[in-house]
Amino acid sequence: IRRAALRRQKEQARKDGLPLDGVEKLYMLPKNGLFRYVLFPHYLCEWIEWAGFWIVGGWACVPARSFLFNEIATMLPRAVQGRRWYVEKFGAEKVGGRKAVIPGVI
């Protein structure tokens, strides 16, 4: 996203005859794939991945279970806070019904 913004800004600076000092930060809402349903699908996919590791390791595999629970405990609050940031930055109507991590739940 930022590379495309840099190209557009360079092109505009060249047209205007002005020097380009740097790229202004550009924030956009992703729209493809699981991003249609949640704002942090990479967290969800990582949880699924580690849940699979726990299943393969056996239900009694304490390290795998502990790792999964620790990941959820650290990533879930960040995702909820991140959703709040998206709502503040873009507005509730742009974010729509997207949840933070789990579609339709959180």
Contacts in CASP RR format, 6 or more apart in sequence:
PFRMAT RR
TARGET T0000
AUTHOR 0000-0000-0000
METHOD contacts of the structure
MODEL  1
IRRAALRRQKEQARKDGLPLDGVEKLYMLPKNGLFRYVLFPHYLCEWIEW
AGFWIVGGWACVPARSFLFNEIATMLPRAVQGRRWYVEKFGAEKVGGRKA
VIPGVI
1 26 0 8 1.000
1 28 0 8 1.000
2 23 0 8 1.000
2 25 0 8 1.000
2 26 0 8 1.000
5 23 0 8 1.000
5 24 0 8 1.000
5 26 0 8 1.000
6 22 0 8 1.000
6 23 0 8 1.000
9 20 0 8 1.000
9 22 0 8 1.000
9 23 0 8 1.000
9 24 0 8 1.000
10 20 0 8 1.000
13 19 0 8 1.000
13 20 0 8 1.000
27 89 0 8 1.000
27 90 0 8 1.000
29 35 0 8 1.000
29 39 0 8 1.000
29 86 0 8 1.000
29 90 0 8 1.000
29 94 0 8 1.000
29 95 0 8 1.000
33 41 0 8 1.000
34 41 0 8 1.000
34 44 0 8 1.000
34 45 0 8 1.000
34 103 0 8 1.000
35 41 0 8 1.000
35 98 0 8 1.000
36 98 0 8 1.000
37 98 0 8 1.000
37 99 0 8 1.000
37 103 0 8 1.000
37 104 0 8 1.000
38 44 0 8 1.000
38 98 0 8 1.000
38 99 0 8 1.000
38 100 0 8 1.000
38 101 0 8 1.000
38 102 0 8 1.000
38 103 0 8 1.000
39 79 0 8 1.000
39 82 0 8 1.000
39 83 0 8 1.000
39 86 0 8 1.000
39 95 0 8 1.000
39 98 0 8 1.000
39 99 0 8 1.000
39 100 0 8 1.000
39 101 0 8 1.000
40 75 0 8 1.000
40 79 0 8 1.000
40 82 0 8 1.000
40 83 0 8 1.000
40 100 0 8 1.000
40 101 0 8 1.000
41 101 0 8 1.000
43 75 0 8 1.000
43 76 0 8 1.000
43 78 0 8 1.000
43 79 0 8 1.000
43 101 0 8 1.000
44 101 0 8 1.000
44 102 0 8 1.000
46 71 0 8 1.000
46 75 0 8 1.000
47 68 0 8 1.000
47 71 0 8 1.000
47 72 0 8 1.000
47 75 0 8 1.000
47 101 0 8 1.000
50 64 0 8 1.000
50 67 0 8 1.000
50 68 0 8 1.000
50 71 0 8 1.000
51 68 0 8 1.000
53 64 0 8 1.000
53 67 0 8 1.000
53 68 0 8 1.000
54 61 0 8 1.000
54 64 0 8 1.000
54 65 0 8 1.000
54 67 0 8 1.000
54 68 0 8 1.000
57 64 0 8 1.000
58 64 0 8 1.000
59 65 0 8 1.000
75 101 0 8 1.000
76 100 0 8 1.000
76 101 0 8 1.000
76 106 0 8 1.000
79 100 0 8 1.000
79 101 0 8 1.000
79 106 0 8 1.000
80 100 0 8 1.000
80 106 0 8 1.000
82 100 0 8 1.000
83 95 0 8 1.000
83 98 0 8 1.000
83 99 0 8 1.000
83 100 0 8 1.000
86 95 0 8 1.000
87 95 0 8 1.000
99 105 0 8 1.000
99 106 0 8 1.000
100 106 0 8 1.000
END
